[in-house]
């Protein structure tokens, strides 16, 4: 039996594409809540986006995630599954041997670490595209001073900073260099290394609990439930580090406010209190369920299809 399986990457690509479409609207809301200002609650954020930008506002920046996050998920699921088999091969002499909790933990945490290489630039561009209507509004408020001058009198309209993903990447490289694409990567490591452990391990446990006597593939309903719960758990627990990551990545769109991870944490806490680190947690919980349920379902069904030949 070969340890390396290409079909894991292909199935991850299919699952990633489907999950992006399902989860992007709420991902936009989450990003605006975490990195933007002026939103009183999740509902207020949703209503504001709809009123100012219509339905298309929720899908701002979708083309880039659809092209890139599918590749990212392909790498994540392919790397995790192949690493899992590799660990089983060296520990038990058989890549098909069931993985222990330690095996799952090592494989998932390594996946989280490796994923940042591709995930950091992808996330950065996605957030810049999602947030690009925000800086001009902030600039208007600053120009208006104490608020006595109506914003309309300033003659500045809400406009896009980037024409698209490629223009965004080119602008970042010109203004910030290659390191600019990895702004927030440290916070992303803090999010994804434990985050993927709390993603793959609960999924595996829930599948086992929902199919205690099954030796075959889990039932699709079990996959959806296990994947959805795993996604909600992973995203909720990752929210504090996700807030820091989002703020660091959105920061350079305006005048730079944060010098690094610790400075971002301290400044956010001083100005907005401890609750700021859980901003978007509700959206993460809600968004994480359908996204991950779709991701795992399409991944498992694709694997079954590829391996049926």
C-alpha positions as CSV (number, residue, x, y, z in Angstrom):
1,X,0.0,0.0,0.0
2,X,1.4,3.4,-1.0
3,X,1.2,6.1,1.7
4,X,0.8,9.0,-0.7
5,X,-2.7,9.3,-2.2
6,X,-3.5,12.1,-4.8
7,X,-7.2,11.6,-4.4
8,X,-7.2,13.2,-1.0
9,X,-6.0,16.4,-2.6
10,X,-8.6,16.2,-5.3
11,X,-11.4,15.5,-2.8
12,X,-10.1,18.4,-0.7
13,X,-10.3,20.7,-3.7
14,X,-14.0,19.8,-4.4
15,X,-14.9,20.1,-0.7
16,X,-13.1,23.5,-0.5
17,X,-15.0,24.9,-3.5
18,X,-18.4,24.0,-2.1
19,X,-17.6,25.3,1.4
20,X,-16.4,28.6,0.1
21,X,-19.7,29.3,-1.7
22,X,-21.7,28.3,1.4
23,X,-19.6,30.2,4.0
24,X,-18.4,33.4,2.2
25,X,-21.4,35.7,3.1
26,X,-21.0,35.0,6.8
27,X,-17.2,35.2,6.5
28,X,-17.6,38.8,5.2
29,X,-19.8,39.6,8.2
30,X,-17.2,38.1,10.5
31,X,-14.4,40.1,9.0
32,X,-16.3,43.4,9.1
33,X,-17.2,42.7,12.8
34,X,-13.6,41.9,13.8
35,X,-11.7,44.5,11.8
36,X,-14.2,47.2,11.1
37,X,-16.0,49.8,13.3
38,X,-19.5,51.1,13.7
39,X,-21.3,47.8,14.0
40,X,-23.5,47.3,17.1
41,X,-24.1,43.6,16.6
42,X,-24.1,40.8,14.1
43,X,-27.6,41.6,13.0
44,X,-26.7,45.3,12.6
45,X,-23.7,44.4,10.6
46,X,-25.8,42.2,8.2
47,X,-28.4,44.9,7.8
48,X,-25.8,47.6,7.2
49,X,-24.0,45.6,4.5
50,X,-27.3,44.9,2.8
51,X,-28.5,48.5,2.9
52,X,-25.3,50.0,1.7
53,X,-24.0,47.3,-0.7
54,X,-27.0,45.1,-1.4
55,X,-26.6,41.3,-1.6
56,X,-23.4,41.6,-3.6
57,X,-21.7,43.1,-0.5
58,X,-21.8,39.7,1.2
59,X,-19.9,38.2,-1.8
60,X,-17.3,40.8,-2.0
61,X,-13.9,39.2,-2.7
62,X,-15.5,35.8,-3.5
63,X,-13.6,35.2,-6.7
64,X,-10.2,35.0,-5.1
65,X,-11.2,32.6,-2.3
66,X,-13.1,30.4,-4.8
67,X,-9.9,30.1,-6.8
68,X,-7.4,30.0,-3.9
69,X,-9.1,28.6,-0.9
70,X,-10.1,25.5,-2.9
71,X,-6.4,25.0,-3.5
72,X,-5.7,25.7,0.2
73,X,-8.3,23.1,1.3
74,X,-6.9,20.7,-1.2
75,X,-3.5,21.1,0.5
76,X,-4.9,20.9,4.0
77,X,-7.0,17.7,3.6
78,X,-4.4,16.1,1.3
79,X,-1.5,16.9,3.7
80,X,-3.5,15.8,6.8
81,X,-4.6,12.5,5.3
82,X,-1.2,11.6,3.9
83,X,0.6,12.6,7.1
84,X,-1.9,10.5,9.1
85,X,-1.1,7.4,6.9
86,X,2.7,8.1,7.1
87,X,2.5,8.3,10.9
88,X,0.6,5.0,11.0
89,X,3.1,3.4,8.6
90,X,6.1,4.2,10.9
91,X,4.3,3.6,14.2
92,X,2.4,0.4,13.4
93,X,3.9,-0.8,10.1
94,X,0.6,-0.3,8.3
95,X,-0.7,3.0,6.9
96,X,-4.3,1.7,7.3
97,X,-4.0,1.2,11.0
98,X,-6.5,3.3,13.0
99,X,-4.9,6.5,14.3
100,X,-4.6,7.1,18.0
101,X,-5.4,10.5,19.6
102,X,-1.7,11.3,19.6
103,X,-1.4,10.5,15.9
104,X,-4.4,12.7,15.1
105,X,-3.0,15.5,17.2
106,X,0.4,15.5,15.6
107,X,-1.0,15.2,12.0
108,X,-3.5,18.0,12.6
109,X,-1.1,20.4,14.3
110,X,1.5,19.8,11.5
111,X,-1.3,20.5,9.0
112,X,-2.1,23.8,10.8
113,X,1.6,24.9,10.7
114,X,2.1,24.0,7.0
115,X,-1.2,25.6,6.0
116,X,0.0,29.1,6.9
117,X,2.5,29.1,4.0
118,X,-0.4,29.3,1.5
119,X,-3.1,30.4,3.9
120,X,-1.6,33.6,5.1
121,X,-1.4,35.4,1.7
122,X,-4.8,34.0,0.7
123,X,-6.5,35.2,3.9
124,X,-4.7,38.6,3.6
125,X,-6.0,39.3,0.1
126,X,-9.5,38.1,1.0
127,X,-9.7,40.4,4.0
128,X,-8.3,43.4,2.1
129,X,-11.0,42.9,-0.6
130,X,-13.7,42.4,2.0
131,X,-12.7,45.5,4.0
132,X,-11.9,47.9,1.1
133,X,-15.0,50.0,1.6
134,X,-14.1,50.7,5.2
135,X,-10.9,52.9,5.0
136,X,-12.6,55.7,3.1
137,X,-15.4,55.8,5.6
138,X,-12.9,56.0,8.4
139,X,-11.1,58.7,6.5
140,X,-14.3,60.7,6.1
141,X,-14.9,60.5,9.8
142,X,-11.4,61.7,10.6
143,X,-11.8,64.6,8.1
144,X,-15.1,65.5,9.6
145,X,-13.4,66.0,13.0
146,X,-15.8,66.1,15.8
147,X,-18.8,65.2,13.6
148,X,-20.1,68.8,13.2
149,X,-19.2,68.7,9.5
150,X,-21.6,66.5,7.5
151,X,-19.8,63.6,5.7
152,X,-21.4,64.5,2.4
153,X,-19.9,68.0,2.4
154,X,-16.4,66.4,2.3
155,X,-17.0,65.3,-1.3
156,X,-15.4,61.9,-0.8
157,X,-17.4,58.9,-1.9
158,X,-17.0,55.3,-0.9
159,X,-14.8,53.6,-3.4
160,X,-12.8,50.5,-3.9
161,X,-9.1,50.5,-3.2
162,X,-8.4,47.4,-5.2
163,X,-9.7,46.5,-8.7
164,X,-9.4,42.8,-8.0
165,X,-7.3,40.1,-6.4
166,X,-4.3,40.5,-8.8
167,X,-4.3,44.2,-8.3
168,X,-4.5,43.7,-4.6
169,X,-1.5,41.4,-4.6
170,X,0.5,43.7,-6.8
171,X,-0.3,46.7,-4.6
172,X,0.7,44.9,-1.5
173,X,4.0,43.7,-3.1
174,X,4.8,47.3,-4.3
175,X,3.9,49.0,-1.0
176,X,4.9,46.4,1.6
177,X,7.1,43.8,-0.1
178,X,6.8,40.1,0.1
179,X,6.6,40.3,3.9
180,X,3.4,42.3,3.4
181,X,1.7,39.2,2.1
182,X,2.5,37.4,5.3
183,X,1.3,40.1,7.7
184,X,-0.6,38.4,10.5
185,X,1.1,35.0,9.7
186,X,2.2,34.7,13.4
187,X,-1.3,35.2,14.6
188,X,-2.5,32.7,12.0
189,X,-0.1,30.1,13.4
190,X,-1.5,30.7,16.8
191,X,-5.0,30.2,15.4
192,X,-4.4,27.2,13.0
193,X,-2.0,24.9,14.9
194,X,-4.5,24.3,17.8
195,X,-7.4,25.1,15.5
196,X,-6.9,22.2,13.2
197,X,-6.4,19.9,16.2
198,X,-9.9,21.0,17.3
199,X,-11.2,20.5,13.8
200,X,-10.0,17.0,12.8
201,X,-10.1,15.4,16.2
202,X,-13.7,16.2,17.0
203,X,-14.7,15.2,13.5
204,X,-13.1,11.8,14.0
205,X,-14.6,11.4,17.5
206,X,-18.1,12.4,16.4
207,X,-18.0,10.0,13.4
208,X,-17.0,7.2,15.7
209,X,-19.7,8.0,18.2
210,X,-22.4,8.3,15.5
211,X,-21.3,5.0,13.8
212,X,-20.1,2.8,16.7
213,X,-20.7,-0.5,14.8
214,X,-19.9,0.5,11.3
215,X,-16.8,-0.6,9.5
216,X,-17.5,1.2,6.3
217,X,-17.9,4.9,5.4
218,X,-20.0,7.0,7.7
219,X,-23.6,7.8,6.7
220,X,-23.8,11.2,4.9
221,X,-26.0,12.6,7.7
222,X,-23.4,11.5,10.2
223,X,-20.7,13.2,8.2
224,X,-22.7,16.5,8.0
225,X,-23.4,16.5,11.7
226,X,-19.8,15.5,12.8
227,X,-18.3,18.0,10.3
228,X,-20.6,20.8,11.3
229,X,-20.0,20.4,15.0
230,X,-16.2,20.1,14.5
231,X,-16.3,23.3,12.4
232,X,-18.3,25.2,15.0
233,X,-16.0,24.0,17.9
234,X,-12.8,24.9,15.9
235,X,-13.9,28.3,14.8
236,X,-15.3,29.4,18.2
237,X,-12.2,28.4,20.1
238,X,-10.0,30.1,17.4
239,X,-12.0,33.4,17.6
240,X,-9.5,35.4,19.8
241,X,-6.5,34.7,17.6
242,X,-8.7,35.1,14.5
243,X,-9.6,38.6,15.7
244,X,-5.9,39.5,16.2
245,X,-5.1,38.1,12.7
246,X,-7.9,39.9,11.0
247,X,-6.9,43.3,12.6
248,X,-3.2,42.9,11.7
249,X,-4.1,41.9,8.1
250,X,-6.6,44.8,7.7
251,X,-4.4,47.3,9.5
252,X,-2.2,48.5,6.7
253,X,-5.1,49.6,4.6
254,X,-5.2,52.6,6.9
255,X,-2.4,54.3,8.8
256,X,-0.6,51.5,10.6
257,X,-1.9,51.1,14.1
258,X,-0.3,47.8,15.3
259,X,3.4,47.0,15.6
260,X,2.8,43.3,16.1
261,X,0.8,40.6,17.8
262,X,1.4,41.7,21.4
263,X,0.8,45.3,20.6
264,X,-2.4,44.5,18.8
265,X,-3.6,42.4,21.8
266,X,-2.8,45.2,24.2
267,X,-4.2,48.0,22.2
268,X,-7.4,46.1,21.4
269,X,-7.8,45.3,25.1
270,X,-7.2,48.8,26.3
271,X,-9.6,50.5,23.8
272,X,-12.4,47.9,23.6
273,X,-12.0,45.5,26.6
274,X,-11.8,41.7,26.8
275,X,-15.0,41.2,24.8
276,X,-13.3,42.4,21.6
277,X,-11.5,39.1,21.4
278,X,-14.8,37.2,21.1
279,X,-16.2,39.6,18.4
280,X,-17.6,37.5,15.6
281,X,-17.8,34.3,17.8
282,X,-21.5,33.9,17.1
283,X,-20.9,34.3,13.4
284,X,-18.0,31.9,13.5
285,X,-20.2,29.3,15.3
286,X,-23.1,29.7,12.8
287,X,-20.8,29.9,9.8
288,X,-18.6,27.1,10.9
289,X,-21.4,24.5,10.9
290,X,-22.6,24.7,7.3
291,X,-19.2,25.3,5.9
292,X,-17.6,22.4,7.6
293,X,-20.6,20.1,7.1
294,X,-20.4,20.9,3.3
295,X,-16.6,20.5,3.3
296,X,-16.5,17.1,5.0
297,X,-19.5,15.8,3.1
298,X,-18.1,16.7,-0.3
299,X,-14.7,15.5,0.7
300,X,-15.9,12.0,1.9
301,X,-18.3,11.5,-1.1
302,X,-15.6,12.5,-3.5
303,X,-13.2,10.1,-2.0
304,X,-15.8,7.3,-2.2
305,X,-16.3,8.2,-5.9
306,X,-12.6,8.2,-6.7
307,X,-11.9,5.0,-4.9
308,X,-14.8,3.1,-6.4
309,X,-12.9,2.7,-9.7
